[in-house]
């Protein structure tokens, strides 16, 4: 699981994440959190996950990422990549 903080809501961060993750062949989801952060679960090959973590550090145009924090999480048989409610 990943938590991204900074100016990451209202800048297309979730849609950008879906596009990036699909390009990398990752599975999981992304959602906005009430505290203004974005949380994502990403699963896939080690190189693809590393590339997504690097991409999170920059985000889409208009974003100002302050921090990217990996948190423990479980792969629960994800399929595809989507925006979660």
C-alpha positions as CSV (number, residue, x, y, z in Angstrom):
1,X,0.0,0.0,0.0
2,X,1.2,3.5,-0.8
3,X,0.1,6.9,0.7
4,X,1.0,10.0,-1.3
5,X,0.8,13.4,0.3
6,X,1.0,17.0,-0.9
7,X,-1.2,18.7,-3.6
8,X,-2.5,15.4,-5.0
9,X,-6.2,15.9,-5.1
10,X,-7.9,18.0,-7.7
11,X,-5.1,17.6,-10.2
12,X,-6.1,14.3,-12.0
13,X,-3.8,12.2,-9.8
14,X,-6.2,9.2,-9.7
15,X,-6.8,9.0,-13.4
16,X,-3.0,9.5,-14.0
17,X,-2.3,6.7,-11.6
18,X,-4.6,4.3,-13.5
19,X,-3.0,5.1,-16.8
20,X,0.5,4.7,-15.4
21,X,-0.3,1.5,-13.6
22,X,-2.0,0.0,-16.7
23,X,1.0,0.9,-18.8
24,X,3.2,-0.9,-16.3
25,X,0.9,-3.9,-16.1
26,X,0.1,-3.4,-12.5
27,X,-3.0,-4.4,-10.6
28,X,-4.7,-2.6,-7.8
29,X,-6.6,0.5,-7.0
30,X,-6.3,4.2,-6.1
31,X,-8.5,6.5,-4.1
32,X,-8.7,9.9,-2.5
33,X,-8.6,10.0,1.3
34,X,-10.4,12.5,3.5
35,X,-7.2,14.0,4.8
36,X,-6.2,15.2,1.3
37,X,-3.8,12.3,0.5
38,X,-4.1,9.6,-2.1
39,X,-3.9,5.9,-1.2
40,X,-3.1,3.1,-3.6
41,X,-2.5,-0.6,-3.6
42,X,-0.2,-1.7,-6.4
43,X,0.7,-5.3,-7.2
44,X,2.9,-6.7,-9.9
45,X,6.5,-7.4,-10.9
46,X,9.2,-5.9,-8.8
47,X,10.5,-3.7,-11.6
48,X,7.0,-2.4,-12.4
49,X,6.3,-1.7,-8.8
50,X,9.6,0.2,-8.4
51,X,8.8,2.2,-11.6
52,X,5.4,3.2,-10.2
53,X,6.8,4.2,-6.9
54,X,9.3,6.5,-8.8
55,X,6.4,7.9,-10.8
56,X,4.5,8.6,-7.6
57,X,7.3,10.8,-6.5
58,X,6.6,13.2,-9.3
59,X,2.9,12.7,-10.1
60,X,1.0,14.3,-13.0
61,X,1.4,17.9,-14.1
62,X,-0.2,20.2,-11.5
63,X,0.6,17.9,-8.6
64,X,3.1,18.8,-5.9
65,X,4.1,15.5,-4.2
66,X,5.4,16.0,-0.6
67,X,5.9,12.4,0.3
68,X,5.4,8.8,-0.8
69,X,5.1,6.3,2.0
70,X,5.0,2.6,1.6
71,X,2.8,0.9,4.1
72,X,2.4,-2.8,4.8
73,X,-0.4,-4.4,2.8
74,X,-1.5,-7.7,1.3
75,X,-2.1,-8.8,-2.2
76,X,-5.7,-10.0,-2.1
77,X,-6.0,-11.4,-5.6
78,X,-6.4,-8.1,-7.4
79,X,-7.5,-8.0,-11.0
80,X,-7.0,-4.9,-13.2
81,X,-6.4,-1.4,-11.9
82,X,-9.2,1.0,-11.0
83,X,-10.3,4.1,-9.1
84,X,-11.8,2.9,-5.8
85,X,-14.6,4.7,-4.0
